[in-house]
Structures are given as C-alpha cells and as structure tokens.
Amino acid sequence: MGRLPDEALLSGLAGGDPELAVTFVRRFQHTVFGVAIAVTGDPQLAEDIAQQTFERAWRHAQMYDARRGSVKTWLTAIAHNLAIDAVRSRRLEPVAPEDLEAILDVVSDTPEQHALADEASARLRAAVAQLPPEQGRALVMAGIYGMTAQQVADSEKIPLGTAKTRIRTAMGKLRTTLASPKRGDHVQ
C-alpha cells in the first residue's frame, strides 16, 4: 500500500476506501501539519487545520489536476491557504511593520517552502522579492493580511494616497512580471 502513487491514494480517499485513506493521511500528515504550524505558530490550531485540509482533500479530490502540480503540492497549498485564513480571522490588530519581515520569513523561507514551491508560487515569490521594499510590504499587508489601504497607510505612517499608489503599483508590476513568458516557453 505504501508504494502506491499519490494519485492512487487520493482516488482511494475520494472513493471512501478506508485503507487507502489511512495510507494517504499517514503519507502527508507531517507535511500538512508542518505547513500549518509554520504559518500559525499554534500547535492546536495547526492540528485543526491539518484535519480541515484532509477533509477538504476528500471533498474536492475530483478537482485535483495533475497538470498543475503534484498531489503533495496541491495538498500543502490547501493547508497553507487554510492556515493563512485562520491567522487572518484571529488577528484583531494589524501586523506591526517591524514584525512583517519575520512573518514573511516564516511563510516563505521554511522547509515547507519546498512542498509549496510549484512553478507558479516560485515565480510569484521571486516577483514580490523584486519589488521595492515599501511596495512589497504594502502589497503583502493588503494581499495576505487583508489590510485596507487606510490600515496600510496608518501602519506605515504614510498618506492614504501613497499607500494606494504603492499597492496599485506593486500589483501592476507583478501582473507585468507574471504575464511575461518564462525562459524556455515557446509560443506555438
């Protein structure tokens, strides 16, 4: 059972096969929990997120598309998104700018990064890293932490218009960078 491909285990999970479902969970439980704990920093919350991840994988197994990445990448992306949502819903106050660097390091520079590092996310991280720091911070505050432009302005101690410009400019740069063809892509 342990040598079955990930896709076969996912099919077994979706089909309700108890042995395949247990094998699927055992194969990925450490990775999923690792992603959740890296994002949340809370073991109890990470356990809840891991359970939600496997439940979501079971309910949405038919949506998995092997052309978009491996089962492991798909599953860890689910865990990562659920963990980010949990952190957002629990956060009552905006993140202090001085804490933002540490949070970005936890989310983007961990061993779990390799599980999440499918080509699209790697390109996105690289594109964000190329932004000027003030634009990158504004984009992350708005895009990941769900802060409004006014909250970004207050946090960064800048005028509202400047915060909006930083967010809009960063998004435009990302759009341009990510829309341009990668090296090795061929137009047919």
TAURMO-V293455 format. One record per residue. N is the residue number from 0. RES is the residue in three letters. OMEGA is omega in whole degrees, 0 to 359 (none if undefined). BURIAL is 1 if it has 16 or more other C-alpha atoms within 10 Angstrom, else 0. D_CENTER is the distance of its C-alpha to the mean C-alpha in Angstrom with 2 decimals. Layout:
# TAURMO-V293455
{{N RES OMEGA BURIAL D_CENTER} {N RES OMEGA BURIAL D_CENTER}}
This chain:
# TAURMO-V293455
{{0 MET 183 0 29.77} {1 GLY 181 0 27.50} {2 ARG 178 0 28.05} {3 LEU 177 0 26.95} {4 PRO 180 0 24.18} {5 ASP 181 1 20.73} {6 GLU 178 1 21.45} {7 ALA 178 0 24.72} {8 LEU 178 1 23.22} {9 LEU 177 1 20.74} {10 SER 177 1 23.85} {11 GLY 176 1 25.72} {12 LEU 181 1 23.19} {13 ALA 182 1 23.36} {14 GLY 177 0 27.13} {15 GLY 178 0 27.64} {16 ASP 186 0 29.02} {17 PRO 180 0 28.93} {18 GLU 179 0 29.34} {19 LEU 179 1 26.57} {20 ALA 179 1 24.23} {21 VAL 179 0 25.08} {22 THR 178 1 24.65} {23 PHE 181 1 21.20} {24 VAL 181 1 20.07} {25 ARG 181 0 21.88} {26 ARG 188 0 20.36} {27 PHE 187 1 16.71} {28 GLN 182 1 17.21} {29 HIS 179 0 16.92} {30 THR 181 1 13.70} {31 VAL 179 1 12.04} {32 PHE 180 1 13.82} {33 GLY 177 1 12.94} {34 VAL 182 1 9.16} {35 ALA 181 1 10.22} {36 ILE 179 1 12.95} {37 ALA 181 1 11.24} {38 VAL 187 1 9.16} {39 THR 185 1 12.18} {40 GLY 184 0 15.11} {41 ASP 183 0 17.03} {42 PRO 180 0 18.26} {43 GLN 178 0 19.56} {44 LEU 179 1 16.47} {45 ALA 177 1 14.46} {46 GLU 178 1 17.21} {47 ASP 180 0 16.97} {48 ILE 178 1 13.26} {49 ALA 179 1 14.17} {50 GLN 179 1 17.05} {51 GLN 180 1 15.24} {52 THR 180 1 12.88} {53 PHE 176 1 16.14} {54 GLU 180 0 17.86} {55 ARG 177 0 15.42} {56 ALA 179 1 15.67} {57 TRP 182 1 19.41} {58 ARG 187 0 19.69} {59 HIS 182 0 17.69} {60 ALA 181 1 18.67} {61 GLN 180 0 20.77} {62 MET 180 0 17.85} {63 TYR 180 1 16.58} {64 ASP 183 0 17.57} {65 ALA 180 0 18.33} {66 ARG 183 0 18.66} {67 ARG 180 0 14.94} {68 GLY 181 0 14.09} {69 SER 176 1 15.14} {70 VAL 180 1 15.01} {71 LYS 179 1 13.21} {72 THR 179 1 10.35} {73 TRP 182 1 10.44} {74 LEU 180 1 10.77} {75 THR 175 1 8.10} {76 ALA 176 1 5.52} {77 ILE 180 1 7.73} {78 ALA 181 1 7.86} {79 HIS 180 1 4.45} {80 ASN 178 1 5.06} {81 LEU 180 1 8.53} {82 ALA 178 1 8.36} {83 ILE 178 1 7.21} {84 ASP 180 1 9.90} {85 ALA 179 1 12.24} {86 VAL 179 1 12.17} {87 ARG 184 1 12.85} {88 SER 180 0 15.58} {89 ARG 185 0 17.19} {90 ARG 180 0 17.36} {91 LEU 181 0 20.81} {92 GLU 177 0 21.17} {93 PRO 178 1 19.23} {94 VAL 177 1 17.89} {95 ALA 182 0 20.76} {96 PRO 180 0 20.37} {97 GLU 177 0 21.64} {98 ASP 186 0 18.86} {99 LEU 180 0 16.10} {100 GLU 180 0 16.53} {101 ALA 180 0 16.19} {102 ILE 179 1 12.98} {103 LEU 178 0 11.50} {104 ASP 180 0 13.05} {105 VAL 184 1 11.64} {106 VAL 190 1 7.94} {107 SER 185 1 8.85} {108 ASP 181 0 12.14} {109 THR 174 0 12.27} {110 PRO 179 0 13.58} {111 GLU 178 1 10.38} {112 GLN 182 1 9.23} {113 HIS 177 0 11.81} {114 ALA 183 1 10.56} {115 LEU 191 1 7.30} {116 ALA 171 1 9.62} {117 ASP 189 1 10.92} {118 GLU 183 0 13.03} {119 ALA 181 0 11.19} {120 SER 177 0 8.13} {121 ALA 178 0 10.97} {122 ARG 180 1 13.05} {123 LEU 178 1 10.80} {124 ARG 179 0 10.51} {125 ALA 180 0 14.21} {126 ALA 178 1 15.08} {127 VAL 180 1 13.74} {128 ALA 180 0 15.61} {129 GLN 180 0 18.69} {130 LEU 171 1 18.91} {131 PRO 186 0 21.54} {132 PRO 182 0 20.24} {133 GLU 177 0 21.35} {134 GLN 179 1 19.62} {135 GLY 178 1 16.30} {136 ARG 181 1 16.66} {137 ALA 180 1 17.71} {138 LEU 180 1 14.88} {139 VAL 179 1 12.20} {140 MET 182 1 14.50} {141 ALA 187 1 14.86} {142 GLY 183 0 11.56} {143 ILE 184 0 9.16} {144 TYR 173 1 12.08} {145 GLY 180 1 14.03} {146 MET 175 1 17.13} {147 THR 177 1 20.03} {148 ALA 179 1 21.82} {149 GLN 178 1 24.55} {150 GLN 176 1 22.37} {151 VAL 180 1 21.05} {152 ALA 180 1 24.72} {153 ASP 181 0 25.92} {154 SER 183 1 23.40} {155 GLU 181 1 24.18} {156 LYS 179 0 27.84} {157 ILE 177 0 28.15} {158 PRO 180 0 29.69} {159 LEU 180 1 27.72} {160 GLY 178 0 28.56} {161 THR 179 0 27.19} {162 ALA 179 1 23.81} {163 LYS 180 1 23.73} {164 THR 180 0 24.85} {165 ARG 180 1 22.22} {166 ILE 182 1 19.37} {167 ARG 180 0 21.22} {168 THR 179 1 22.14} {169 ALA 179 1 18.68} {170 MET 177 1 17.42} {171 GLY 179 0 20.54} {172 LYS 178 1 20.10} {173 LEU 180 1 16.58} {174 ARG 181 0 18.08} {175 THR 181 0 21.00} {176 THR 184 1 19.23} {177 LEU 179 0 16.86} {178 ALA 181 0 19.84} {179 SER 182 0 22.13} {180 PRO 177 0 22.75} {181 LYS 174 0 21.57} {182 ARG 179 0 24.35} {183 GLY 176 0 25.75} {184 ASP 180 0 24.92} {185 HIS 176 0 28.21} {186 VAL 182 0 29.21} {187 GLN none 0 31.46}}
